[in-house]
Amino acid sequence: MSKTEITQAVYKAVMGKNPSYFKGDSLPVENVSWYDAVEFCNRLSKKAGLEPAYSINGMNVEWNRTASGYRLPTVEEWQYAAEGGKSYKYSGSDNLDEVGWYDGNSGDKTHPVAQKKPNGYGLYDMSGNVWEWCWDSCPGSNERCRCGGSWGSSADYCEVGNKNWYDANLTNYCLGFRIVRSTGK
């Protein structure tokens, strides 16, 4: 799993554009739909010479679980990683100010990644900064799961176990993503 949320610099290098509302190379990319995130994963995989994880046909996206490329984490993977091997309320601490940017300390904006304390697995910003897209879908709808809370969220939304659903087509300046690399097995 990527140690940080995908930054604007990385997104622009892969996609050739930066859709973010808040601008800065070390800031997390935001204003990306779930479809933008899966397309990013495929393009990054191709650039790295890996088999893309997704087959994309319009709004129909299939996950090839044997592919070696980059992909979005499942909710289960995301929550396991966010726990960091510990039983904290937030990812890396029971004190959100130590590990995350949220409505109580963000100044109403995103912040450069990896400025707060990491969790036990060395992962940053899994509580706050931007919500993160996950693979999982809500049955019977076009909604996908997002986890972690954001710079505009209250502390309870930034708890490790918190998740909610959001239309996969929509973008928001509170919403970005991080990626995982499939093993190809």
N, C-alpha and C positions, 0 to 999 in steps of 0.2 A: 504494500500500500504506500502511496506517496506520503512523505513525511508532512507535507503541507497541502493546503488547497492549491489547485492549479492557479498560478499567477498570470497576470495580464501579459507579462513578457513571454511566457511559455505558450500561452494561448495564441498570441499574435504570431509567434514564430511558426506555429503549426497551421493556423487557420488563415493567416494573412490579414486579420482585422482584430479590432478590440471593441466589443460592444458595451463595455463597462460604463456606468454612470460616474463612478469615482475613478479618476485616472491615476495610474502610477505602476511602473513595471513590477514592483514587489508587492503590490496589492493583489488580493485574490480577484480573479475574473468573476464578474457577476453580470446580470442581465442576459443569462444564457438559458435557453429552454433545455428540457431533458433531451430533445432531439439534437440540439447543438452539442451537448455533452457526449452522446454516443457517436456522433460524427467525428468529434475531436479524437475520441479513443481510436476509431478506425484509421484516421489520417496519421496519428502518432505511431500506431502499430506499423503501418506501411512504411513510414519514414525510417523506422528502426529495423525493417526487414522481417517483421513478425506477421504471423497470420492474424488478420483482423478478427475480433471477437464477435462482430455483429454483421448480419446480412440486413441491409436496409432497403426497403422497397416502399417509398412514400412514407406513410405513417406506420407501416408494419415493420417491426424490428424483431429479428430472431437472434438469440444468443447461441453461438456455437461453443459449447462448454469444453470442447477439446482444443480450441484455438489457443495459440500462445501469446496473443496480443493483449493490449490494454483494454480495460473495461471499467464500468462503474461497480462499486461493491454492492452486494446484497445488503439488506437491512441487518441481517444477522451478522454478516462480516463486519459491517460498519460499527455496530454496537459492541461486538467483541473487541475490535481494535480500540474503540473509544474508552472502554473500561481500562485498558492498559495494564491488565493483570492485577488490578486493585479494585476495591469496593468503594470508590469515591462517588459522591453525588454528581460531580462534573468530571470531565475528562482530565484527570491528573490531580484533582484536589477537591476538597469539600468547600473551598473558598473560590468562588468564580472569578474574583478579581485577579487571582494568581494565574489563571489559565485561559481566560476568555474575554473577548470584547462583546459587551451586551449593552442594553439601554442605560444601565447604571454607570458606565465608564467610557463609552465609545465616542461621545461627542457627536452622535448621529452620523457616523461615517465608518467605512471599513478602515482597517489598519494593515500595515505591512505584515506578511505572514511571519511566523516564528519569533514574535516579539515577547510572547508570554511563555511561561513554563510549559515544557512538554509533558505528556503523560508517561506512564511506565514503559511504553514501547517506543518512546522517542517521537511521538506524533504530536503535531502542534495544531491548535485552533479547532479541535473537534467539538468544543463547546464555544459557540459564538463566532464572531467575525462574519461569516456567511453561512446560510443553510447549505446543506450538501445533498445533491441529487443521489439517489440510490437506484438500483435496477428495478426493484419490486413495484408491481402495479396493483391498483385497487380493482378487484374483480368487477367487471361490468361497466367500467368507465375508462376514460383516457387519463386518469390521474396516476401519478407516480409518487413514490415516497421520498420525503426529504427529512434529513436528520440534523441535529446539532444546534439549532437556534442561530441567531445572527446578532449583528451590532444593534439592531432595532428591537430585539426580543427582550422580554422580561426574563429574569433568571430561571424560572421554572421551565421555559421552553429550551433552555440550554442544558438541561439535565441529560445524562447519558441515555436513559431509556425513552426520552421523548422523541416522537416522530409524528409527522402528519402528511397529508396528501395534498398534491397541487397539480393542476392541469399541466400535462407534459408539453403543451404548446406555448405556455405562458413564460414570460421572462420577468425578472424582478431584480432590483438593485440590492436585494438582501440574499440572493440565491446564486450559488456557484457549485463547485464539485471538487472531489479528489478522485484519484483513480487507483486501481489495483492492476497487477499483472497476473494473468492466468498462467498456470503451470503447463497447460497444454495436455493435462492428463485427465 
